[in-house]
């Protein structure tokens, strides 16, 4: 390997640098028809963040919901001033909703989490610890794929196999969007 290429590779392998807690943590939550789970999700986030004494904001992104999701977001914002709402005019899909939420986030660190409570907000503290240790990305990884059909499990395994063979970056299995 030539010297500039070796230096570039070494730069990617630097040890993480420790840092303080984020001054403000943004919690970005895209939602599509999550009226039934949203209040419980928000309560769980508030509980976790109170235990951490971490300043935070919640950025809800309504991805064109057709149920009462948007109205519930407005009700939560009326009671909790650290809540921001991004309202998309129609359902653009999760990736666009995530991007809109990231654009609206004011924090110096961001947690991306779904409202359906499949990702437990109780792990946010551990993610912050990883960030404080200097990691730029801290993700949660499923231990089991319970409740999924055999077809979903098989296609997930195939997806990770293809991504490992095609990509230059190791993609850990069973990792979704829940990350800091």
DRENFITOR-681774 format. One record per atom (N, C-alpha, C, O, CB): x, y, z; residue in three letters. Coordinates in steps of 0.001 Angstrom, whole numbers, padded with zeros to 6 digits, always signed. Glycine has a CB too. Layout:
XYZALA/...
This chain:
+000856-001174+000000UNK/+000000+000000+000000UNK/+000896+001229+000000UNK/+001873+001283+000748UNK/-000971+000002+001227UNK/+000571+002232-000844UNK/+001395+003431-000883UNK/+001176+004253+000391UNK/+000197+004052+001109UNK/+001072+004274-002143UNK/+002096+005174+000660UNK/+002069+005933+001918UNK/+000796+006749+002134UNK/+000231+006660+003224UNK/+003244+006852+001965UNK/+000296+007548+001164UNK/-000957+008284+001407UNK/-002129+007355+001714UNK/-002963+007665+002565UNK/-001299+009146+000200UNK/-002194+006207+001017UNK/-003289+005273+001277UNK/-003164+004690+002687UNK/-004166+004526+003382UNK/-003300+004138+000223UNK/-001940+004380+003107UNK/-001721+003854+004458UNK/-002105+004900+005509UNK/-002711+004557+006524UNK/-000244+003427+004641UNK/-001761+006164+005279UNK/-002128+007226+006223UNK/-003646+007374+006299UNK/-004191+007583+007383UNK/-001483+008567+005810UNK/-004323+007269+005180UNK/-005781+007368+005177UNK/-006397+006214+005954UNK/-007344+006401+006716UNK/-006320+007387+003738UNK/-005846+005011+005752UNK/-006371+003857+006489UNK/-006115+004032+007977UNK/-006994+003727+008783UNK/-005732+002544+005984UNK/-004953+004506+008363UNK/-004654+004731+009774UNK/-005585+005779+010374UNK/-005979+005665+011535UNK/-003198+005163+009947UNK/-005936+006791+009599UNK/-006833+007837+010103UNK/-008199+007254+010442UNK/-008854+007712+011379UNK/-006981+008970+009069UNK/-008631+006252+009690UNK/-009917+005622+009964UNK/-009878+004742+011202UNK/-010926+004413+011756UNK/-010355+004808+008777UNK/-008705+004362+011637UNK/-008574+003428+012748UNK/-008177+004108+014051UNK/-007780+003430+014999UNK/-007566+002371+012406UNK/-008273+005423+014118UNK/-007909+006112+015346UNK/-008815+005697+016485UNK/-009995+005411+016283UNK/-007965+007617+015152UNK/-008256+005666+017683UNK/-009063+005347+018864UNK/-010084+006450+019091UNK/-009807+007621+018829UNK/-008167+005166+020120UNK/-011260+006083+019576UNK/-012263+007121+019835UNK/-011780+008083+020907UNK/-011009+007710+021791UNK/-013597+006492+020258UNK/-012246+009335+020819UNK/-011853+010339+021801UNK/-013001+010553+022778UNK/-014159+010644+022370UNK/-011458+011674+021111UNK/-012690+010631+024034UNK/-013738+010833+025035UNK/-014303+012240+024927UNK/-013608+013169+024517UNK/-013195+010582+026454UNK/-015568+012388+025296UNK/-016223+013689+025273UNK/-017281+013736+026372UNK/-017667+012714+026937UNK/-016858+013967+023882UNK/-017728+014936+026650UNK/-018766+015129+027651UNK/-020116+014707+027094UNK/-020244+014401+025909UNK/-018809+016590+028115UNK/-021123+014696+027964UNK/-022491+014452+027505UNK/-022874+015523+026491UNK/-022355+016639+026533UNK/-023492+014440+028700UNK/-023772+015185+025592UNK/-024224+016218+024654UNK/-024880+017380+025406UNK/-025588+017169+026390UNK/-025213+015620+023626UNK/-024640+018596+024937UNK/-025321+019758+025537UNK/-026822+019624+025333UNK/-027610+019949+026221UNK/-024804+021096+024919UNK/-027209+019145+024162UNK/-028611+018888+023858UNK/-028665+017627+023008UNK/-027981+017521+021990UNK/-029283+020110+023121UNK/-029477+016682+023432UNK/-029684+015452+022681UNK/-031002+015579+021928UNK/-032041+015855+022529UNK/-029683+014199+023621UNK/-030961+015381+020635UNK/-032185+015363+019830UNK/-032628+013917+019662UNK/-031831+013047+019310UNK/-031964+016047+018436UNK/-033896+013673+019914UNK/-034472+012339+019724UNK/-035438+012465+018555UNK/-036512+013053+018683UNK/-035199+011800+021041UNK/-035045+011907+017417UNK/-035826+012019+016185UNK/-036687+010770+016042UNK/-036197+009641+016072UNK/-034898+012206+014939UNK/-037979+011009+015885UNK/-038944+009914+015843UNK/-039881+010077+014661UNK/-040839+010846+014735UNK/-039743+009847+017149UNK/-039619+009354+013552UNK/-040569+009379+012444UNK/-041791+008535+012814UNK/-041660+007504+013473UNK/-039908+008854+011129UNK/-042964+008971+012394UNK/-044181+008239+012755UNK/-045173+008254+011608UNK/-045431+009289+010995UNK/-044822+008837+014015UNK/-045718+007088+011335UNK/-046797+006959+010371UNK/-047893+006127+011028UNK/-047705+004941+011295UNK/-046300+006306+009028UNK/-049040+006757+011287UNK/-050177+006098+011928UNK/-049780+005403+013231UNK/-050048+004216+013422UNK/-050797+005090+010975UNK/-049145+006152+014114UNK/-048693+005631+015402UNK/-049511+006182+016571UNK/-049013+006253+017695UNK/-047226+005959+015604UNK/-050755+006569+016317UNK/-051597+007156+017358UNK/-051659+006279+018610UNK/-051615+006793+019728UNK/-053002+007387+016821UNK/-051759+004979+018432UNK/-051925+004082+019576UNK/-050672+003975+020437UNK/-050789+003748+021641UNK/-052318+002713+019094UNK/-049496+004128+019876UNK/-048255+003935+020626UNK/-047589+005236+021052UNK/-046739+005223+021942UNK/-047293+003139+019806UNK/-047950+006342+020448UNK/-047186+007582+020596UNK/-047129+008122+022030UNK/-046058+008523+022486UNK/-047771+008628+019707UNK/-048243+008140+022740UNK/-048251+008669+024110UNK/-047376+007816+025024UNK/-046624+008350+025840UNK/-049692+008727+024661UNK/-047469+006501+024890UNK/-046642+005606+025722UNK/-045168+005763+025362UNK/-044310+005767+026244UNK/-047081+004125+025545UNK/-044873+005893+024066UNK/-043500+006133+023639UNK/-042956+007415+024276UNK/-041853+007417+024822UNK/-043421+006221+022103UNK/-043715+008488+024207UNK/-043272+009772+024750UNK/-043065+009683+026264UNK/-042109+010246+026796UNK/-044292+010875+024417UNK/-043956+008980+026948UNK/-043810+008788+028394UNK/-042508+008026+028702UNK/-041779+008389+029625UNK/-045038+008021+028969UNK/-042223+006977+027931UNK/-041007+006185+028155UNK/-039750+007019+027894UNK/-038763+006893+028620UNK/-041007+004936+027251UNK/-039779+007862+026872UNK/-038638+008741+026589UNK/-038438+009726+027742UNK/-037317+009914+028213UNK/-038849+009507+025252UNK/-039519+010348+028190UNK/-039421+011317+029297UNK/-038865+010653+030555UNK/-038034+011236+031252UNK/-040806+011939+029598UNK/-039318+009446+030840UNK/-038835+008708+032018UNK/-037331+008447+031914UNK/-036585+008684+032865UNK/-039598+007369+032170UNK/-036901+007962+030769UNK/-035475+007666+030582UNK/-034631+008938+030673UNK/-033586+008951+031324UNK/-035245+006979+029224UNK/-035083+009986+030029UNK/-034295+011215+030020UNK/-034259+011865+031407UNK/-033253+012472+031771UNK/-034864+012198+028993UNK/-035329+011748+032176UNK/-035326+012280+033546UNK/-034312+011524+034403UNK/-033645+012119+035250UNK/-036743+012182+034177UNK/-034196+010219+034184UNK/-033231+009436+034965UNK/-031793+009793+034598UNK/-030880+009586+035396UNK/-033464+007937+034751UNK/-031589+010325+033403UNK/-030248+010683+032940UNK/-029905+012145+033222UNK/-028739+012534+033144UNK/-030124+010410+031454UNK/-030903+012947+033547UNK/-030716+014398+033729UNK/-029998+014998+032516UNK/-029088+015816+032652UNK/-029910+014690+035030UNK/-030426+014572+031347UNK/-029826+014995+030076UNK/-030770+015959+029366UNK/-031916+015595+029100UNK/-029513+013768+029167UNK/-030325+017182+029050UNK/-031186+018062+028242UNK/-031473+017412+026880UNK/-030584+016849+026240UNK/-030514+019463+028046UNK/-032728+017506+026463UNK/-033106+016846+025213UNK/-034289+017547+024570UNK/-034998+018334+025196UNK/-033438+015371+025460UNK/-034473+017231+023305UNK/-035662+017619+022563UNK/-036167+016382+021844UNK/-035395+015486+021500UNK/-035366+018788+021561UNK/-037468+016346+021623UNK/-038063+015280+020810UNK/-038507+015922+019509UNK/-039241+016910+019514UNK/-039273+014570+021550UNK/-038063+015362+018400UNK/-038464+015833+017079UNK/-039341+014747+016463UNK/-038843+013733+015974UNK/-037212+016157+016167UNK/-040653+014975+016495UNK/-041588+014067+015855UNK/-041705+014442+014386UNK/-041777+015621+014038UNK/-042973+014105+016553UNK/-041724+013433+013533UNK/-041977+013664+012113UNK/-043231+012882+011746UNK/-043231+011651+011741UNK/-040747+013234+011220UNK/-044284+013604+011444UNK/-045511+012972+010984UNK/-045372+012714+009488UNK/-045320+013648+008687UNK/-046765+013859+011297UNK/-045314+011444+009124UNK/-045080+011060+007733UNK/-046399+010821+007006UNK/-046626+009754+006435UNK/-044202+009803+007663UNK/-047271+011842+007038UNK/-048536+011754+006310UNK/-049549+010825+006954UNK/-050347+010212+006245UNK/-048279+011303+004916UNK/-049543+010702+008272UNK/-050478+009804+008958UNK/-051925+010153+008632UNK/-052269+011315+008416UNK/-050256+009861+010471UNK/-052768+009113+008603UNK/-054194+009303+008336UNK/-055045+009060+009579UNK/-056270+009163+009516UNK/-054643+008377+007217UNK/-054413+008739+010707UNK/-055141+008568+011961UNK/-054941+009826+012810UNK/-054735+010903+012252UNK/-054659+007284+012729UNK/-054995+009725+014103UNK/-054863+010874+014989UNK/-053445+011162+015441UNK/-053251+011860+016437UNK/-055708+010673+016175UNK/-052450+010645+014737UNK/-051049+010838+015125UNK/-050682+012317+015230UNK/-050108+012740+016234UNK/-050128+010151+014122UNK/-051002+013097+014219UNK/-050629+014511+014217UNK/-051302+015261+015366UNK/-050652+016064+016035UNK/-051001+015158+012876UNK/-052576+015016+015605UNK/-053289+015680+016708UNK/-052650+015328+018051UNK/-052522+016190+018922UNK/-054786+015279+016709UNK/-052251+014077+018223UNK/-051594+013668+019462UNK/-050229+014337+019593UNK/-049840+014728+020694UNK/-051444+012139+019515UNK/-049504+014472+018501UNK/-048220+015183+018536UNK/-048429+016613+019019UNK/-047671+017104+019855UNK/-047549+015179+017140UNK/-049447+017280+018499UNK/-049739+018661+018920UNK/-050113+018718+020395UNK/-049720+019655+021090UNK/-050876+019256+018070UNK/-050861+017738+020883UNK/-051226+017691+022303UNK/-049990+017500+023169UNK/-049868+018129+024220UNK/-052237+016562+022566UNK/-049078+016644+022743UNK/-047837+016427+023495UNK/-046971+017683+023490UNK/-046380+018034+024511UNK/-047050+015243+022906UNK/-046897+018353+022355UNK/-046107+019578+022262UNK/-046693+020674+023161UNK/-045946+021463+023741UNK/-046043+020063+020801UNK/-048009+020726+023276UNK/-048650+021734+024139UNK/-048268+021533+025603UNK/-048210+022497+026367UNK/-050183+021676+023988UNK/-048005+020280+026001UNK/-047634+019985+027390UNK/-046122+019925+027606UNK/-045656+020065+028737UNK/-048251+018673+027814UNK/-045370+019723+026559UNK/-043920+019537+026685UNK/-043238+020426+025649UNK/-043213+020107+024460UNK/-043514+018026+026491UNK/-042694+021527+026111UNK/-042160+022547+025202UNK/-040899+022112+024470UNK/-040484+022775+023519UNK/-041873+023800+025967UNK/-040282+021013+024892UNK/-039083+020536+024209UNK/-039432+019592+023054UNK/-038619+018761+022650UNK/-038158+019829+025202UNK/-040639+019733+022538UNK/-041119+018882+021445UNK/-041293+019721+020178UNK/-041891+020796+020204UNK/-042459+018189+021830UNK/-040764+019212+019084UNK/-040888+019846+017773UNK/-041645+018886+016864UNK/-041510+017667+016977UNK/-039479+020213+017172UNK/-042431+019445+015975UNK/-043179+018620+015019UNK/-042804+019033+013603UNK/-042822+020215+013259UNK/-044717+018754+015241UNK/-042470+018055+012801UNK/-042306+018242+011359UNK/-043467+017474+010730UNK/-043606+016270+010951UNK/-040870+017728+010825UNK/-044292+018155+009958UNK/-045474+017532+009366UNK/-045291+017444+007854UNK/-045318+018458+007157UNK/-046763+018329+009719UNK/-045109+016239+007362UNK/-044970+016035+005919UNK/-046358+015977+005289UNK/-047290+015440+005887UNK/-044168+014731+005610UNK/-046496+016520+004099UNK/-047801+016664+003455UNK/-048421+015329+003047UNK/-049635+015238+002868UNK/-047671+017545+002242UNK/-047612+014318+002904UNK/-048109+012980+002555UNK/-047089+011968+003053UNK/-046051+012344+003600UNK/-048348+012831+000999UNK/-047377+010707+002869UNK/-046461+009658+003285UNK/-045336+009523+002261UNK/-045519+008977+001174UNK/-047209+008315+003458UNK/-044164+010039+002643UNK/-042991+009976+001762UNK/-042124+008760+002039UNK/-041265+008421+001224UNK/-042159+011232+001911UNK/-042327+008100+003164UNK/-041514+006949+003535UNK/-040539+007298+004638UNK/-040239+008464+004892UNK/-040764+006419+002331UNK/-040062+006269+005274UNK/-039254+006441+006478UNK/-037960+007217+006240UNK/-037580+008043+007069UNK/-038926+005100+007056UNK/-037287+006969+005138UNK/-036000+007625+004905UNK/-036162+009137+004749UNK/-035367+009904+005292UNK/-035327+007041+003661UNK/-037178+009565+004019UNK/-037431+011004+003861UNK/-037833+011597+005212UNK/-037393+012690+005568UNK/-038544+011265+002792UNK/-038671+010874+005966UNK/-039087+011353+007283UNK/-037877+011489+008214UNK/-037766+012470+008950UNK/-040134+010397+007899UNK/-036985+010520+008182UNK/-035764+010606+009001UNK/-034920+011814+008610UNK/-034430+012543+009472UNK/-034929+009320+008860UNK/-034757+012019+007321UNK/-033971+013158+006848UNK/-034594+014475+007293UNK/-033883+015386+007716UNK/-033846+013124+005321UNK/-035914+014580+007201UNK/-036600+015798+007648UNK/-036391+016008+009147UNK/-036190+017137+009594UNK/-038112+015722+007323UNK/-036436+014933+009919UNK/-036203+015032+011352UNK/-034783+015430+011689UNK/-034554+016235+012591UNK/-036527+013734+012011UNK/-033833+014870+010968UNK/-032428+015234+011199UNK/-032186+016692+010843UNK/-031421+017377+011522UNK/-031490+014329+010382UNK/-032827+017172+009790UNK/-032703+018581+009410UNK/-033256+019506+010485UNK/-032735+020603+010688UNK/-033422+018837+008092UNK/-034303+019073+011171UNK/-034937+019909+012194UNK/-034268+019793+013561UNK/-034517+020622+014436UNK/-036395+019543+012318UNK/-033434+018792+013759UNK/-032809+018545+015060UNK/-031804+019648+015394UNK/-031036+020082+014536UNK/-032114+017169+015072UNK/-031820+020093+016650UNK/-030917+021150+017107UNK/-029782+020624+017978UNK/-028862+021377+018300UNK/-031694+022191+017872UNK/-029823+019361+018364UNK/-028836+018811+019290UNK/-027479+018579+018665UNK/-027337+018541+017443UNK/-029334+017531+019852UNK/-026469+018423+019536UNK/-025138+018086+019032UNK/-024936+016572+018972UNK/-023869+016096+018586UNK/-024058+018726+019912UNK/-025964+015825+019355UNK/-026029+014382+019149UNK/-027495+014049+018895UNK/-028392+014727+019396UNK/-025446+013575+020390UNK/-027729+012994+018110UNK/-029098+012636+017716UNK/-029302+011141+017905UNK/-028467+010329+017507UNK/-029382+013043+016242UNK/-030424+010793+018517UNK/-030877+009405+018576UNK/-032044+009281+017611UNK/-032973+010089+017640UNK/-031287+008978+020042UNK/-031994+008280+016768UNK/-033103+007977+015862UNK/-033811+006760+016431UNK/-033183+005734+016693UNK/-032607+007722+014379UNK/-035128+006875+016622UNK/-035884+005796+017247UNK/-037306+005786+016700UNK/-037887+006839+016440UNK/-035892+005946+018787UNK/-037858+004593+016527UNK/-039238+004456+016073UNK/-040201+004613+017240UNK/-039844+004333+018385UNK/-039450+003100+015385UNK/-041416+005057+016954UNK/-042435+005305+017979UNK/-043143+004040+018435UNK/-043854+004073+019440UNK/-043451+006282+017460UNK/-042974+002931+017735UNK/-043771+001741+018018UNK/-043285+000930+019221UNK/-043832-000133+019514UNK/-043786+000864+016815UNK/-042269+001424+019912UNK/-041713+000807+021120UNK/-041028-000535+020867UNK/-040754-001268+021817UNK/-042802+000617+022132UNK/-040748-000871+019613UNK/-039913-002041+019355UNK/-038476-001747+019766UNK/-037721-002658+020105UNK/-039980-002449+017863UNK/-038104-000475+019735UNK/-036798-000032+020210UNK/-037018+000585+021589UNK/-037733+001581+021703UNK/-036123+000996+019208UNK/-036422+000020+022636UNK/-036693+000527+023984UNK/-035937+001830+024295UNK/-034707+001855+024236UNK/-036323-000532+025011UNK/-036653+002901+024622UNK/-035985+004146+025012UNK/-035047+003972+026206UNK/-034161+004799+026422UNK/-037019+005198+025338UNK/-035232+002920+026968UNK/-034368+002676+028132UNK/-032911+002419+027747UNK/-032039+002416+028616UNK/-034894+001494+028924UNK/-032637+002206+026471UNK/-031248+002007+026024UNK/-030544+003311+025667UNK/-029346+003304+025386UNK/-031222+001083+024825UNK/-031264+004429+025673UNK/-030663+005703+025275UNK/-029477+006051+026170UNK/-028469+006555+025677UNK/-031708+006828+025325UNK/-029574+005795+027460UNK/-028466+006082+028376UNK/-027194+005341+027993UNK/-026104+005912+028027UNK/-028856+005721+029795UNK/-027332+004064+027628UNK/-026163+003292+027202UNK/-025579+003853+025906UNK/-024363+003857+025714UNK/-026536+001812+027016UNK/-026453+004322+025025UNK/-025971+004910+023775UNK/-025192+006195+024052UNK/-024157+006444+023434UNK/-027150+005193+022820UNK/-025688+007004+024976UNK/-024968+008232+025338UNK/-023596+007888+025902UNK/-022612+008566+025606UNK/-025776+009061+026364UNK/-023527+006837+026715UNK/-022224+006416+027258UNK/-021255+006059+026136UNK/-020085+006439+026187UNK/-022395+005212+028205UNK/-021722+005342+025135UNK/-020866+005016+023988UNK/-020402+006273+023274UNK/-019244+006371+022866UNK/-021607+004106+023007UNK/-021307+007237+023123UNK/-020958+008512+022484UNK/-019924+009251+023321UNK/-018983+009826+022773UNK/-022216+009391+022286UNK/-020087+009244+024648UNK/-019134+009920+025532UNK/-017756+009264+025452UNK/-016733+009931+025612UNK/-019644+009906+026985UNK/-017737+007963+025205UNK/-016462+007261+025052UNK/-015782+007627+023740UNK/-014620+007286+023521UNK/-016674+005751+025124UNK/-016511+008324+022866UNK/-015890+008820+021643UNK/-016368+008197+020361UNK/-015888+008561+019288UNK/-014463+008634+021729UNK/-017303+007266+020433UNK/-017796+006649+019210UNK/-018733+007607+018488UNK/-019611+008205+019110UNK/-018511+005320+019516UNK/-018552+007755+017189UNK/-019388+008647+016401UNK/-020772+008058+016145UNK/-021750+008795+016019UNK/-018710+008962+015085UNK/-020853+006738+016068UNK/-022125+006055+015866UNK/-022236+004952+016911UNK/-021320+004147+017082UNK/-022243+005476+014413UNK/-023360+004929+017600UNK/-023647+003882+018583UNK/-025005+003315+018185UNK/-025983+004057+018103UNK/-023644+004437+020090UNK/-025074+002016+017938UNK/-026333+001448+017490UNK/-026767+000315+018410UNK/-025953-000297+019102UNK/-026212+000949+016049UNK/-028055+000055+018400UNK/-028613-001069+019141UNK/-028773-002237+018174UNK/-029096-002051+017001UNK/-029980-000694+019810UNK/-028542-003437+018687UNK/-028615-004621+017846UNK/-029589-005613+018479UNK/-029503-005914+019670UNK/-027208-005262+017656UNK/-030515-006113+017665UNK/-031461-007119+018163UNK/-030724-008387+018530UNK/-029818-008824+017820UNK/-032550-007421+017118UNK/-031120-008972+019648UNK/-030550-010263+020032UNK/-031329-011408+019398UNK/-030761-012437+019033UNK/-030538-010414+021560UNK/-032641-011213+019272UNK/-033500-012233+018677UNK/-034485-011551+017747UNK/-034822-010381+017930UNK/-034245-013057+019770UNK/-034936-012280+016764UNK/-035946-011768+015832UNK/-037279-012458+016134UNK/-037871-013094+015261UNK/-035515-012005+014335UNK/-037738-012327+017365UNK/-038980-012974+017778UNK/-040180-012324+017116UNK/-040193-011121+016856UNK/-039131-012926+019294UNK/-041193-013150+016848UNK/-042436-012633+016305UNK/-042417-012390+014807UNK/-043401-011904+014249UNK/-042778-011379+016989UNK/-041323-012717+014151UNK/-041241-012520+012709UNK/-041443-013842+011998UNK/-041092-014898+012526UNK/-039891-011897+012314UNK/-042001-013790+010813UNK/-042243-015003+010045UNK/-040913-015595+009566UNK/-039887-014915+009543UNK/-043172-014709+008844UNK/-040953-016843+009195UNK/-039739-017485+008685UNK/-039247-016785+007428UNK/-038043-016704+007186UNK/-039995-018971+008395UNK/-040202-016270+006612UNK/-039807-015570+005393UNK/-039054-014277+005724UNK/-038033-013981+005102UNK/-041044-015260+004532UNK/-039543-013517+006686UNK/-038875-012269+007103UNK/-037474-012578+007637UNK/-036516-011877+007312UNK/-039716-011526+008191UNK/-037357-013617+008450UNK/-036043-013993+008991UNK/-035094-014416+007872UNK/-033921-014043+007870UNK/-036189-015133+010020UNK/-035608-015196+006921UNK/-034766-015677+005819UNK/-034313-014522+004931UNK/-033150-014470+004529UNK/-035523-016720+004978UNK/-035225-013593+004621UNK/-034829-012466+003772UNK/-033867-011536+004503UNK/-032991-010939+003876UNK/-036065-011683+003312UNK/-034018-011406+005816UNK/-033070-010590+006590UNK/-031677-011219+006543UNK/-030689-010520+006322UNK/-033546-010440+008065UNK/-031595-012536+006750UNK/-030289-013215+006674UNK/-029668-013032+005291UNK/-028474-012756+005170UNK/-030439-014725+006994UNK/-030482-013187+004254UNK/-029971-013032+002884UNK/-029492-011605+002644UNK/-028450-011396+002022UNK/-031058-013403+001854UNK/-030247-010621+003133UNK/-029851-009215+002984UNK/-028474-008975+003595UNK/-027606-008387+002950UNK/-030892-008286+003642UNK/-028266-009422+004829UNK/-026979-009192+005485UNK/-025849-009944+004787UNK/-024728-009440+004715UNK/-027053-009611+006950UNK/-026128-011141+004274UNK/-025113-011889+003546UNK/-024691-011133+002288UNK/-023500-011017+002002UNK/-025633-013287+003183UNK/-025665-010621+001539UNK/-025367-009867+000312UNK/-024597-008597+000650UNK/-023612-008275-000016UNK/-026672-009516-000449UNK/-025033-007876+001672UNK/-024369-006624+002043UNK/-022928-006860+002501UNK/-022043-006060+002199UNK/-025156-005918+003148UNK/-022693-007950+003224UNK/-021318-008251+003648UNK/-020429-008556+002457UNK/-019275-008130+002420UNK/-021303-009432+004621UNK/-020948-009282+001489UNK/-020113-009649+000345UNK/-019940-008490-000631UNK/-018914-008417-001309UNK/-020714-010844-000379UNK/-020900-007592-000723UNK/-020842-006498-001694UNK/-020159-005251-001163UNK/-019591-004479-001936UNK/-022223-006146-002138UNK/-020204-005046+000125UNK/-019711-003787+000682UNK/-018319-003890+001258UNK/-017809-004982+001509UNK/-020640-003303+001737UNK/-017707-002726+001467UNK/-016371-002686+002063UNK/-016445-002423+003562UNK/-015433-002499+004259UNK/-015516-001612+001385UNK/-017640-002115+004058UNK/-017833-001868+005487UNK/-018663-003004+006048UNK/-019697-003363+005484UNK/-018520-000485+005748UNK/-018215-003573+007158UNK/-018956-004665+007779UNK/-020270-004130+008340UNK/-020278-003229+009179UNK/-018117-005342+008895UNK/-021364-004688+007873UNK/-022684-004294+008342UNK/-023135-005323+009368UNK/-023383-006477+009020UNK/-023706-004179+007158UNK/-023244-004914+010642UNK/-023654-005879+011656UNK/-025094-006339+011425UNK/-025941-005561+010985UNK/-023510-005273+013058UNK/-025358-007607+011725UNK/-026699-008141+011533UNK/-027664-007604+012572UNK/-027280-007267+013692UNK/-026676-009653+011582UNK/-028928-007532+012174UNK/-030033-007161+013059UNK/-029901-005772+013660UNK/-030287-005540+014805UNK/-030146-008158+014160UNK/-029357-004858+012884UNK/-029238-003469+013309UNK/-030176-002644+012445UNK/-030090-002674+011218UNK/-027760-002954+013201UNK/-031065-001913+013085UNK/-032005-001065+012356UNK/-031618+000391+012480UNK/-030436+000734+012496UNK/-033429-001274+012864UNK/-032623+001242+012568UNK/-032387+002682+012634UNK/-032113+003182+014041UNK/-031687+004326+014203UNK/-033561+003412+012072UNK/-032343+002365+015068UNK/-032184+002809+016448UNK/-030706+002980+016739UNK/-029980+002018+016989UNK/-032829+001807+017442UNK/-030283+004236+016700UNK/-028859+004533+016884UNK/-028673+005969+017315UNK/-029580+006791+017183UNK/-028071+004263+015597UNK/-027515+006263+017823UNK/-027106+007633+018158UNK/-025975+007985+017221UNK/-025440+009092+017287UNK/-026669+007777+019675UNK/
